[in-house]
Structure formats: structure tokens, C-alpha cells
Amino acid sequence: MRIPWKWLSLVVPVTLLVACSDQPSAPKAAQVLPEARASVRSVTIEDLGTLGGVNSSAAAINDEGWVVGTSDLTQAGVSHAFLWKDGRMMDLGTLGGTSSKGLGINAAGEVVGSSAIAGDTAWHAFRWSHGVMRDLGLLGGSYAEGYDINDAGDVTGYSQGPGYGRAVLWRHDRIMDLGTLGGDFSYANGISSSGVVVGGAWLTLDTAQHAFLWGEGVMHDIGSLGGSYAGASHINRAGSVAGGSLLADEATTHAFLWERGRFTDLGDLGGGYSYAQWINDLGQIVGGSYLSDGAGHAVLWDHGTAIDLGILRGGTDNSWAYAINNRGQVAGVAATATGANHAVLWTTREQDHR
């Protein structure tokens, strides 16, 4: 489950191997990247609007630039999953209940997320394709979400079971419990093109949560930045992982990059909190960080450089990024002048200094 951002009222929950058969190395001491601001890019931001209501939020984007997320409707308390493409936001509907949310998309435009079922008695994970929303079911209980989908159609997510919550993988429309690291709770966020899954799981006695990597039927503990909490958000084609972790002081949370068994601490923009939500196949990472004044800003970490993506013109001082495609387009959320939250699309370009 993706980590929520404290100011956002409509938020998606929040994530390695080159070959699945490889075993991850033991965690090594984390490198720390210095805080830096870049001037080598131009950045534009577009407000994607809503489905008629006040708030919206973008959760994922594919290489076509199609954006998926969640938006309020005109009815109070009702929100639906959306697909934005060609300048238009499309309502994807529900599984029969009042509300739904869109959380992931693949190259073919298949969307995954979660929806209330008829009677609003439970929320089930769904896959939407070619105008049809299909129920993926759940392990038990009354709640499941689909977070990510790869081009093979494998879906990662979370499902309640009787007295527990589990990271799950839907493959060929069959649900698989991926287990835990010894505790009662886990969640699966990202999935690579080869089917390697990342997320977070509680350890024995539920005293701590570590980031994990799952492949070939085995969940591997990849550790943390020294604190008692870590979660992996996403994994790219090369097996590099992005996420967030408490530091050893148990007070500071930082975004991280994990690759080849080694953590790199990505730092923050001065506020003591950052979290990485996505890593593309070029190694570019997006997420967000608090500033020293407490505002949250969307961040692009581009090979060691932290770039503040900024806010909507005229908007209040908050934004957050949730996904980046291989064309440098970033999907997320930003506050408007009225304080509402809108799905946004940042486009980043290299500046020509010749």
C-alpha cells in the first residue's frame, strides 16, 4: 500500500533481481546523496481536472501518457476511478457500488484498482479493460486492492483474509497469497516485467516492517535504512527498487534506492520526510518530500540530483508525485488556489545550453 501524504484528502494508498532465480545480497550500509536542486531541466505542469467534483489524484501513467487515478463526482462522498488520455478524463465506473479508485495501468491501457461492490458491503480489486470492469476477488474479509499491473497482465495488491492482511498476486485471474516475513501483515506494490514483486511486510511478532522482494515463490527481506519501518514502492526492468524507510533515529523517513543489495538514502528537501513512489526503466525516481516549512513538494531524483517539481501556478504550496513513465512524464497531485487537490501531469525536458 502506497504511503499516504499527510495533507492530501483524496489519496491513493501507498512501490531484484535482474533474474528471479538470483538471491538478493545481504543489505549493505546505505550511501547518502547530498541535497541538490537541478537547473538542467524545464518542467511544465498541467491540471487534469476532475470528474465534476472537488478533488482528484493521479496514481500511475504508462508510456503513452495515459494517466489513471481517482476523482470526486458531483455527488458528495462519491469518487470513481478515471482514465485520462487525449486530454479527456473518462469515468471507469464501479463494480456495482458507490465508489472506486484507479491505481495502476500497463502499456495496453489495462487499469487496476479497487471498487465497492453492490450494496457497498465490501471493496474488491478490479481489472478494467476495453470498457469492462472485472472483479478480481479477494482472499476473504471485505477489502482488496490492485496496485500495479505489468504487460503480462499480472496484478499486485493487498487483500484481507480472516484476521490478517496479505500481499497478493493475481495471475491468470487466480489470487496468490505471497505470505509475510513472519508477521501478520504484508502488501505488494510494484511488479516488474518478469514478475518480480516488491512491497512491505511485518516481521515476526509484528515489531517491525521491512521492504521485500518476491520472486520464484519466495519472499526475501531486503531490510531498511536502519529503522523499524521500510516499504518498497516500485521496481524497474533492471531490478532497481524505490521506496521509503525510517532511519536509525526512528524519527526521520527518507526515500531510498535499492540495487545490487545496497541501499542509497535519497535524502529530503529539508523537512525530515521523503518517500519514493516509482522508478522508471531509466533509473529516474519520483515521490515527494517535505520542505523546512512543512509543505510537501513533488520530487524527481535523477541519478543523484533531487529536482523540486513545484506546484500549480497560483495553487497553495503542496504537490506530490506518484509515477513516472519512460518519456519523463510524471503523474501526481497538486493543490489548487482553493485548496482542492487535482490530478496533475508534469512534463520534464532537458534544457539545451548550447
Secondary structure by P-SEA (a helix, b strand, c coil): ccccccccccccccccccccccccccccbbbbbcccccccbbbbbbccccccccbbbbcccccccccccccccccccbbbbbbbcccbbbbbcccccccccccccccccbbbbbbbcccccbbbbbcccccbbbbbccccccbbbbcccccccccccccccccccccccccccccccccccccccccccccccccccccccccccccbbbbbcccccbbbbbccccccbbbbcccccccccccccccccccbbbbbcccccbbbbbccccccbbbbccccccccccbbbbccccbbbbbbbccccccccccccccccccccccccccccccccccccccbbbbbbbbbbbbbcc
